[in-house]
Amino acid sequence: MSYVITSPCLGEKFGECVEVCPVDCILEGEDMYFIDPDLCIDCGACQAVCPVEAIYHEEDLLPEDEIFIQKAKEFFANAE
């Protein structure tokens, strides 16, 4: 399990989450940030500092936000 960045981040991109991530698993995309689900250590540091409350643990996502799991996987698959 990992954390997932959801729709409140779209167009915002404040970046506090990147600064506090101890494993550097958050990268900036075109219109939002993404958390690499393969690297996330589940520490929650990013969630605590997100000013738009866009970061949720994967098992706490609302059904309409589950698409962001796939978006993150696709982003990192294309980043390689």
N, CA, C and O atoms as a DFTB+ gen file, in Angstrom:
320 C
 N C O
     1  1       0.837      -1.195       0.000
     2  2       0.000       0.000       0.000
     3  2       0.874       1.249       0.000
     4  3       2.014       1.231       0.465
     5  1       0.320       2.319      -0.526
     6  2       1.056       3.574      -0.550
     7  2       0.074       4.735      -0.471
     8  3      -1.143       4.555      -0.426
     9  1       0.640       5.909      -0.456
    10  2      -0.175       7.114      -0.492
    11  2      -0.407       7.510      -1.948
    12  3       0.382       7.173      -2.831
    13  1      -1.504       8.232      -2.183
    14  2      -1.908       8.615      -3.536
    15  2      -2.283      10.093      -3.519
    16  3      -2.965      10.557      -2.605
    17  1      -1.838      10.821      -4.526
    18  2      -2.208      12.231      -4.663
    19  2      -3.435      12.302      -5.565
    20  3      -3.462      11.701      -6.639
    21  1      -4.446      13.040      -5.123
    22  2      -5.735      13.073      -5.813
    23  2      -6.050      14.460      -6.389
    24  3      -5.190      15.340      -6.413
    25  1      -7.275      14.640      -6.844
    26  2      -7.706      15.802      -7.625
    27  2      -7.443      17.179      -7.013
    28  3      -7.212      18.111      -7.783
    29  1      -7.459      17.386      -5.691
    30  2      -7.175      18.741      -5.215
    31  2      -5.796      19.264      -5.628
    32  3      -5.561      20.472      -5.603
    33  1      -4.892      18.370      -6.006
    34  2      -3.556      18.781      -6.452
    35  2      -3.560      19.290      -7.892
    36  3      -2.662      20.034      -8.287
    37  1      -4.550      18.899      -8.671
    38  2      -4.594      19.298     -10.080
    39  2      -4.464      20.813     -10.223
    40  3      -5.296      21.567      -9.719
    41  1      -3.429      21.242     -10.903
    42  2      -3.214      22.656     -11.135
    43  2      -2.611      23.416      -9.969
    44  3      -2.284      24.592     -10.125
    45  1      -2.451      22.808      -8.828
    46  2      -1.930      23.506      -7.649
    47  2      -0.413      23.385      -7.549
    48  3       0.302      24.386      -7.612
    49  1       0.070      22.163      -7.396
    50  2       1.492      21.860      -7.348
    51  2       2.283      22.734      -6.381
    52  3       3.213      23.426      -6.794
    53  1       1.926      22.712      -5.111
    54  2       2.653      23.477      -4.105
    55  2       4.039      22.894      -3.841
    56  3       4.997      23.657      -3.714
    57  1       4.181      21.580      -3.753
    58  2       5.478      20.947      -3.641
    59  2       6.002      20.648      -2.261
    60  3       7.097      20.101      -2.130
    61  1       5.253      20.992      -1.215
    62  2       5.710      20.680       0.140
    63  2       5.932      19.180       0.317
    64  3       6.826      18.757       1.050
    65  1       5.117      18.390      -0.357
    66  2       5.219      16.937      -0.248
    67  2       6.575      16.433      -0.746
    68  3       7.151      15.517      -0.159
    69  1       7.077      17.020      -1.811
    70  2       8.364      16.612      -2.373
    71  2       9.477      16.873      -1.369
    72  3      10.379      16.053      -1.199
    73  1       9.403      18.019      -0.709
    74  2      10.451      18.430       0.218
    75  2      10.569      17.517       1.430
    76  3      11.665      17.349       1.964
    77  1       9.466      16.923       1.877
    78  2       9.505      16.113       3.106
    79  2       9.623      14.616       2.850
    80  3       9.824      13.857       3.798
    81  1       9.506      14.170       1.619
    82  2       9.552      12.732       1.325
    83  2      10.957      12.192       1.578
    84  3      11.912      12.631       0.938
    85  1      11.094      11.239       2.511
    86  2      12.427      10.723       2.839
    87  2      13.023       9.788       1.778
    88  3      14.221       9.504       1.811
    89  1      12.208       9.315       0.850
    90  2      12.717       8.396      -0.180
    91  2      12.612       8.972      -1.596
    92  3      12.824       8.252      -2.572
    93  1      12.292      10.245      -1.713
    94  2      12.208      10.922      -3.017
    95  2      11.330      10.177      -4.018
    96  3      11.725       9.968      -5.166
    97  1      10.132       9.775      -3.574
    98  2       9.252       9.023      -4.472
    99  2       8.162       9.888      -5.097
   100  3       7.258       9.364      -5.749
   101  1       8.235      11.213      -4.905
   102  2       7.224      12.107      -5.467
   103  2       7.850      12.934      -6.575
   104  3       8.853      13.619      -6.373
   105  1       7.238      12.858      -7.755
   106  2       7.729      13.614      -8.900
   107  2       6.636      14.520      -9.440
   108  3       5.445      14.251      -9.287
   109  1       7.073      15.597     -10.075
   110  2       6.152      16.562     -10.659
   111  2       5.763      16.135     -12.062
   112  3       6.613      15.881     -12.915
   113  1       4.451      16.062     -12.283
   114  2       3.929      15.797     -13.610
   115  2       3.527      17.099     -14.265
   116  3       3.829      18.181     -13.760
   117  1       2.845      16.991     -15.390
   118  2       2.453      18.188     -16.133
   119  2       1.499      19.078     -15.347
   120  3       1.643      20.301     -15.349
   121  1       0.514      18.462     -14.669
   122  2      -0.484      19.279     -13.971
   123  2      -0.669      18.914     -12.495
   124  3      -1.528      19.477     -11.818
   125  1       0.142      17.968     -11.998
   126  2       0.063      17.592     -10.586
   127  2       1.291      16.757     -10.225
   128  3       2.093      16.403     -11.089
   129  1       1.421      16.451      -8.941
   130  2       2.487      15.566      -8.475
   131  2       1.967      14.132      -8.401
   132  3       0.763      13.891      -8.307
   133  1       2.912      13.184      -8.446
   134  2       2.578      11.769      -8.351
   135  2       3.520      11.080      -7.381
   136  3       4.702      11.414      -7.298
   137  1       2.976      10.105      -6.641
   138  2       3.757       9.296      -5.722
   139  2       3.992       7.941      -6.374
   140  3       3.052       7.276      -6.810
   141  1       5.264       7.538      -6.435
   142  2       5.606       6.240      -7.011
   143  2       5.180       5.145      -6.030
   144  3       5.757       5.031      -4.949
   145  1       4.179       4.340      -6.392
   146  2       3.666       3.321      -5.463
   147  2       4.686       2.228      -5.147
   148  3       4.561       1.542      -4.132
   149  1       5.692       2.060      -6.004
   150  2       6.715       1.045      -5.766
   151  2       7.793       1.527      -4.803
   152  3       8.502       0.712      -4.212
   153  1       7.927       2.842      -4.637
   154  2       8.955       3.389      -3.755
   155  2       8.417       3.927      -2.432
   156  3       9.162       4.031      -1.457
   157  1       7.142       4.266      -2.392
   158  2       6.537       4.844      -1.188
   159  2       6.711       3.894      -0.002
   160  3       6.411       2.705      -0.104
   161  1       7.198       4.429       1.129
   162  2       7.404       3.603       2.324
   163  2       6.271       3.762       3.328
   164  3       6.356       3.262       4.450
   165  1       5.215       4.455       2.927
   166  2       4.015       4.535       3.758
   167  2       4.224       5.327       5.046
   168  3       3.608       5.020       6.066
   169  1       5.089       6.347       5.008
   170  2       5.406       7.088       6.235
   171  2       4.378       8.172       6.558
   172  3       4.206       8.528       7.723
   173  1       3.693       8.701       5.540
   174  2       2.671       9.713       5.763
   175  2       3.186      11.134       5.895
   176  3       2.398      12.047       6.140
   177  1       4.486      11.348       5.739
   178  2       5.048      12.699       5.867
   179  2       4.427      13.656       4.849
   180  3       4.164      14.816       5.164
   181  1       4.197      13.172       3.643
   182  2       3.620      14.011       2.590
   183  2       2.199      14.442       2.930
   184  3       1.817      15.591       2.711
   185  1       1.435      13.518       3.459
   186  2       0.038      13.816       3.791
   187  2      -0.050      14.910       4.842
   188  3      -0.927      15.771       4.775
   189  1       0.844      14.878       5.801
   190  2       0.823      15.838       6.902
   191  2       1.078      17.273       6.456
   192  3       0.618      18.208       7.111
   193  1       1.802      17.467       5.352
   194  2       2.152      18.826       4.926
   195  2       1.374      19.328       3.718
   196  3       1.545      20.482       3.327
   197  1       0.535      18.511       3.123
   198  2      -0.190      18.916       1.912
   199  2      -1.191      20.033       2.225
   200  3      -2.142      19.812       2.975
   201  1      -0.985      21.235       1.656
   202  2      -1.878      22.361       1.976
   203  2      -3.268      22.255       1.365
   204  3      -4.182      22.960       1.795
   205  1      -3.448      21.382       0.365
   206  2      -4.757      21.245      -0.264
   207  2      -5.424      19.913       0.081
   208  3      -6.462      19.567      -0.483
   209  1      -4.822      19.174       1.008
   210  2      -5.365      17.893       1.478
   211  2      -5.692      16.953       0.314
   212  3      -6.790      16.402       0.226
   213  1      -4.714      16.788      -0.568
   214  2      -4.897      15.953      -1.749
   215  2      -4.344      14.548      -1.591
   216  3      -4.538      13.709      -2.472
   217  1      -3.656      14.272      -0.482
   218  2      -2.957      13.000      -0.336
   219  2      -3.689      12.095       0.648
   220  3      -3.991      12.480       1.777
   221  1      -3.963      10.873       0.176
   222  2      -4.686       9.890       0.978
   223  2      -3.975       8.548       0.909
   224  3      -3.330       8.218      -0.086
   225  1      -4.106       7.789       1.976
   226  2      -3.611       6.416       1.935
   227  2      -4.486       5.660       0.943
   228  3      -5.692       5.891       0.867
   229  1      -3.879       4.770       0.197
   230  2      -4.584       4.048      -0.865
   231  2      -5.874       3.383      -0.376
   232  3      -6.874       3.384      -1.094
   233  1      -5.865       2.825       0.813
   234  2      -7.069       2.136       1.291
   235  2      -8.137       3.100       1.822
   236  3      -9.243       2.670       2.148
   237  1      -7.818       4.395       1.913
   238  2      -8.786       5.390       2.372
   239  2      -9.395       6.204       1.231
   240  3     -10.173       7.127       1.475
   241  1      -9.050       5.871      -0.004
   242  2      -9.557       6.631      -1.145
   243  2     -11.052       6.447      -1.329
   244  3     -11.599       5.369      -1.091
   245  1     -11.698       7.513      -1.756
   246  2     -13.097       7.419      -2.178
   247  2     -13.117       6.720      -3.535
   248  3     -12.139       6.795      -4.278
   249  1     -14.213       6.042      -3.869
   250  2     -14.275       5.341      -5.162
   251  2     -13.939       6.238      -6.358
   252  3     -13.289       5.788      -7.302
   253  1     -14.370       7.482      -6.326
   254  2     -14.105       8.371      -7.460
   255  2     -12.640       8.814      -7.545
   256  3     -12.214       9.344      -8.572
   257  1     -11.874       8.603      -6.485
   258  2     -10.458       8.966      -6.501
   259  2      -9.541       7.793      -6.823
   260  3      -8.333       7.980      -6.967
   261  1     -10.090       6.595      -6.936
   262  2      -9.265       5.419      -7.207
   263  2      -8.581       5.486      -8.564
   264  3      -7.593       4.788      -8.791
   265  1      -9.088       6.309      -9.465
   266  2      -8.454       6.475     -10.778
   267  2      -7.042       7.043     -10.643
   268  3      -6.204       6.837     -11.521
   269  1      -6.776       7.756      -9.550
   270  2      -5.458       8.356      -9.367
   271  2      -4.380       7.313      -9.055
   272  3      -3.192       7.592      -9.215
   273  1      -4.774       6.130      -8.618
   274  2      -3.815       5.030      -8.465
   275  2      -3.272       4.667      -9.839
   276  3      -2.062       4.543     -10.024
   277  1      -4.166       4.498     -10.793
   278  2      -3.765       4.147     -12.155
   279  2      -2.983       5.275     -12.808
   280  3      -2.012       5.024     -13.522
   281  1      -3.396       6.517     -12.571
   282  2      -2.676       7.656     -13.149
   283  2      -1.225       7.674     -12.674
   284  3      -0.317       7.943     -13.461
   285  1      -1.006       7.390     -11.402
   286  2       0.360       7.364     -10.858
   287  2       1.163       6.225     -11.486
   288  3       2.319       6.412     -11.864
   289  1       0.551       5.049     -11.597
   290  2       1.250       3.922     -12.213
   291  2       1.633       4.233     -13.652
   292  3       2.744       3.926     -14.082
   293  1       0.723       4.838     -14.391
   294  2       1.001       5.199     -15.782
   295  2       2.097       6.255     -15.881
   296  3       2.961       6.187     -16.755
   297  1       2.053       7.238     -14.969
   298  2       3.060       8.289     -14.976
   299  2       4.451       7.698     -14.791
   300  3       5.376       8.043     -15.527
   301  1       4.604       6.812     -13.815
   302  2       5.915       6.236     -13.542
   303  2       6.337       5.206     -14.593
   304  3       7.531       5.018     -14.826
   305  1       5.383       4.549     -15.220
   306  2       5.720       3.632     -16.310
   307  2       6.277       4.400     -17.503
   308  3       7.179       3.922     -18.191
   309  1       5.737       5.588     -17.743
   310  2       6.191       6.415     -18.858
   311  2       7.443       7.227     -18.532
   312  3       8.121       7.714     -19.437
   313  1       7.754       7.375     -17.237
   314  2       8.911       8.156     -16.808
   315  2      10.209       7.387     -16.954
   316  3      11.286       7.982     -16.914
   317  1      10.128       6.090     -17.119
   318  2      11.340       5.261     -17.188
   319  2      12.004       5.334     -18.525
   320  3      13.033       4.693     -18.739
